[in-house]
């Protein structure tokens, strides 16, 4: 929100706008929101554009593939069909796309996202959705949260205030689960995903056993996305069945708490391999980039409105 004339008089502090996440009043000196560490550049872009903004949260454990997913999402949107196409609203919003695409072209995956909130990259793009009689424009905002930070916030709400603010504002939420870990490592991924789902339900007031049907119907659209399905074809074939068989707790919890939920599978590298150095440390590298299932979860979320 742009400051009024009264706010800019000498007897008032030099307030320019409000934080897009927590509504904190920002001064011209603030590079980041003092309350939640959201970049002021994002709030400035939103204020200049006006109109409704749709937040989408992308959550998941560390190494679930959130950075790659978000970076490729914007890249695919920018080259998508006219019926569903998106473009970054500013150069600031292209940083994540540039980081991910450059890394993949160099046959590497991008570095892990730092735990410091002021180092996170944010995606802000306008999506054009073709409908029968007109084209609908949707402004989408999504940060690249660090997996370790998500885990800390879920265990103790308020540790990273920006995560809570964004999740509360989100009309759509993607929970990313590493399909290989889900398949091979037992219940750990399922239990962490349950914690994420419980956190989402709490933030949207859906954790009460006596929740009304109307409130449940008004909750966020939740897409559970199994990532790295290049090496897990069973998840790619039938994500819903894969979820029921391998993440049964999450599958049942979503049925109970979220009226609007669906399961998806995605992949980025058509094939990949492991490199080991002399100390035995291993690093996965993509042999070539062949994304699949990246756009579908977002299309589903946008079409829920």
C-alpha positions in Angstrom: 0.0 0.0 0.0 1.5 3.4 -1.0 1.6 6.0 1.7 -0.9 8.8 1.7 0.0 12.4 1.6 -0.6 12.8 5.3 1.9 10.1 6.0 4.7 11.8 4.1 4.4 15.1 6.0 7.4 16.0 8.2 5.6 15.2 11.4 5.1 11.5 10.3 7.7 8.8 9.8 8.7 8.3 6.1 6.4 5.3 5.6 6.4 4.2 1.9 4.5 1.0 1.8 3.3 -2.1 3.8 4.9 -5.5 3.7 3.0 -7.8 1.3 3.3 -10.7 3.8 2.7 -9.3 7.3 1.4 -5.8 6.6 4.2 -4.2 8.6 4.7 -0.5 7.7 8.0 -0.2 5.9 10.3 2.8 5.8 12.4 3.9 2.8 15.5 2.6 4.5 14.2 -1.0 4.9 15.7 -3.5 2.4 13.8 -6.3 4.2 10.8 -6.2 6.4 11.9 -5.9 10.1 9.1 -8.2 11.1 9.4 -11.1 8.7 12.4 -10.5 6.4 10.3 -10.3 3.2 12.3 -8.3 0.6 11.0 -4.7 0.3 11.5 -5.0 -3.5 8.7 -7.5 -3.6 6.4 -5.3 -1.6 7.2 -2.4 -3.9 6.4 -4.4 -7.0 3.1 -5.6 -5.6 2.1 -2.1 -4.5 2.9 -0.6 -8.0 0.9 -3.4 -9.8 -2.1 -3.3 -7.5 -4.9 -5.8 -7.8 -5.3 -9.2 -6.1 -2.3 -11.3 -5.3 -2.3 -15.1 -4.9 0.3 -16.6 -2.6 1.3 -20.2 -3.2 3.5 -22.0 -0.6 5.9 -24.7 -1.7 6.9 -26.8 1.3 8.9 -29.9 1.8 11.8 -31.6 3.6 15.4 -30.6 2.8 16.5 -32.0 -0.6 12.9 -32.6 -1.7 13.7 -30.4 -4.8 11.9 -27.2 -4.0 14.5 -24.8 -5.5 14.7 -26.8 -8.8 10.9 -27.1 -9.0 10.2 -23.4 -8.5 13.0 -22.3 -10.8 11.9 -24.5 -13.6 8.2 -23.6 -13.0 8.8 -20.0 -14.0 11.0 -21.1 -17.0 8.2 -23.4 -18.2 5.5 -20.8 -17.6 7.4 -18.3 -19.7 7.4 -20.7 -22.7 4.0 -22.2 -22.1 0.9 -22.1 -24.3 -1.3 -19.0 -24.5 -3.9 -20.8 -22.4 -1.6 -20.9 -19.4 1.4 -18.7 -19.5 3.3 -16.7 -17.0 6.1 -14.0 -16.9 8.1 -12.6 -14.1 6.9 -9.2 -12.9 10.4 -7.8 -12.4 14.1 -8.7 -12.9 14.2 -9.4 -9.1 11.8 -12.2 -9.6 13.9 -13.9 -12.3 16.9 -14.6 -10.0 15.6 -18.0 -9.0 14.9 -19.0 -12.6 18.4 -17.9 -13.7 20.1 -19.8 -10.8 18.3 -23.1 -11.6 18.5 -23.0 -15.4 22.2 -22.0 -15.3 23.0 -24.9 -12.9 21.1 -27.5 -14.9 22.7 -26.4 -18.2 26.1 -26.9 -16.4 25.1 -30.5 -15.5 24.7 -29.7 -11.8 21.9 -29.1 -9.4 21.7 -25.7 -7.7 23.3 -25.3 -4.3 21.1 -25.8 -1.2 19.0 -22.8 -0.1 20.6 -21.0 2.9 18.7 -21.0 6.2 18.8 -17.2 6.5 15.5 -15.7 5.5 17.1 -12.6 3.9 18.9 -14.9 1.4 15.8 -16.6 0.0 14.7 -15.9 -3.5 11.1 -15.0 -4.4 9.1 -15.8 -7.4 6.5 -13.2 -8.5 4.9 -13.7 -11.8 1.7 -12.9 -13.7 -0.1 -15.9 -15.1 -2.6 -15.5 -18.0 -5.3 -18.2 -17.9 -7.5 -18.5 -21.0 -11.2 -19.0 -20.2 -14.3 -19.4 -22.4 -15.1 -15.7 -22.7 -12.0 -13.9 -21.5 -8.5 -14.2 -20.2 -8.0 -14.2 -16.4 -4.8 -12.7 -15.0 -3.5 -14.1 -11.7 -0.5 -12.7 -9.8 1.4 -15.5 -8.2 3.9 -15.0 -5.3 6.0 -17.9 -4.0 9.3 -17.9 -1.9 12.0 -20.5 -2.0 12.1 -21.6 1.6 15.0 -23.6 2.9 14.0 -27.1 4.0 15.9 -26.8 7.3 14.0 -23.6 8.0 10.7 -25.2 7.2 11.5 -28.0 9.6 12.4 -25.6 12.4 9.2 -23.5 11.9 7.0 -26.6 11.8 8.5 -27.8 15.1 8.2 -24.4 16.7 5.9 -22.0 15.0 7.2 -18.5 15.0 10.9 -19.4 14.5 10.6 -18.1 10.9 7.7 -15.6 10.9 7.7 -15.2 7.2 6.8 -18.9 6.6 3.8 -18.6 8.9 2.6 -15.4 7.2 3.0 -16.8 3.7 1.2 -20.1 4.6 -1.7 -18.2 6.1 -2.0 -16.1 3.0 -1.7 -19.0 0.6 -4.8 -20.1 -1.3 -2.8 -23.0 -2.7 0.0 -25.1 -1.1 2.3 -27.6 -2.7 3.9 -30.3 -0.4 6.9 -31.7 -2.2 8.0 -35.3 -1.2 11.1 -37.1 -2.6 9.6 -40.1 -4.2 12.8 -42.1 -3.9 13.0 -41.6 -0.2 9.3 -42.3 0.1 9.8 -45.6 -1.7 13.1 -46.7 -0.2 13.4 -45.3 3.3 10.2 -46.2 5.1 8.0 -43.9 7.1 10.3 -40.9 7.6 9.1 -38.9 4.6 5.5 -39.8 5.4 5.8 -38.6 9.0 7.4 -35.3 8.0 4.8 -34.7 5.4 2.1 -35.2 8.1 3.8 -32.6 10.2 3.7 -30.2 7.3 0.0 -30.9 6.6 -0.8 -30.5 10.3 1.0 -27.1 10.3 -1.0 -26.0 7.3 -4.2 -27.1 8.9 -3.3 -25.2 12.1 -2.5 -22.0 10.2 -5.8 -22.1 8.4 -7.8 -23.0 11.5 -8.6 -26.5 10.3 -7.1 -28.5 13.2 -10.2 -28.4 15.3 -12.1 -31.7 15.4 -15.4 -29.7 15.4 -14.5 -27.8 12.2 -17.5 -27.0 10.2 -18.0 -28.3 6.6 -18.1 -24.7 5.4 -14.7 -23.8 6.9 -13.2 -27.0 5.6 -14.4 -26.2 2.1 -12.8 -22.8 2.3 -9.4 -24.1 3.3 -6.4 -24.0 0.9 -6.1 -26.2 -2.2 -3.3 -28.7 -1.3 -1.3 -30.4 -4.0 1.1 -33.2 -2.9 3.8 -33.5 -5.5 6.2 -36.5 -5.6 9.5 -35.3 -7.0 12.4 -37.0 -8.7 10.1 -39.4 -10.4 12.6 -39.9 -13.2 14.0 -42.7 -10.9 10.6 -43.7 -9.5 8.3 -44.7 -12.4 5.6 -46.2 -10.1 4.9 -42.7 -8.7 4.7 -41.3 -12.2 2.2 -44.0 -13.3 -0.3 -43.4 -10.6 0.5 -40.7 -7.9 -2.7 -41.3 -5.9 -2.1 -45.0 -5.6 1.6 -44.5 -4.8 0.5 -42.1 -2.0 -2.0 -44.6 -0.6 0.6 -47.4 -0.6 3.6 -45.5 0.6 2.4 -42.4 2.5 -0.8 -43.9 4.0 -0.8 -41.5 7.0 -0.6 -38.4 4.8 -3.1 -39.8 2.4 -5.7 -40.3 5.1 -4.9 -37.0 6.8 -5.5 -35.0 3.6 -8.8 -36.8 3.1 -9.9 -35.8 6.6 -8.7 -32.2 6.7 -8.5 -30.8 3.1 -11.6 -30.8 1.0 -9.5 -29.8 -2.0 -6.4 -32.0 -2.4 -4.8 -34.0 -5.1 -1.6 -36.0 -5.8 0.9 -35.4 -8.5 4.3 -36.6 -9.7 7.1 -34.6 -11.3 10.6 -35.0 -12.6 13.3 -32.8 -13.9 16.2 -34.9 -15.2 15.4 -37.5 -17.8 18.4 -39.4 -16.3 20.9 -38.7 -13.6 23.9 -40.4 -11.9 26.0 -40.3 -8.8 29.6 -39.0 -8.8 31.9 -39.9 -5.9 35.1 -38.1 -4.9 38.2 -39.6 -3.3 36.7 -39.1 0.1 33.6 -41.1 -0.9 31.3 -38.1 -0.9 28.6 -38.5 -3.5 26.9 -35.9 -5.6 24.0 -36.5 -8.0 24.3 -34.9 -11.4 21.7 -34.5 -14.2 22.7 -36.0 -17.6 20.1 -34.0 -19.4 17.0 -31.9 -18.5 13.6 -33.4 -19.4 11.0 -31.9 -17.1 7.6 -33.6 -16.6 4.7 -32.9 -14.3 6.0 -29.5 -13.2 3.1 -27.3 -14.5 0.1 -29.6 -13.7 0.0 -29.0 -9.9 0.0 -25.2 -10.3 -2.7 -25.4 -13.1 -4.8 -27.5 -10.7 -4.4 -24.9 -7.9 -5.2 -21.9 -10.1 -8.3 -23.6 -11.5 -9.6 -24.2 -7.9 -10.5 -20.4 -7.6 
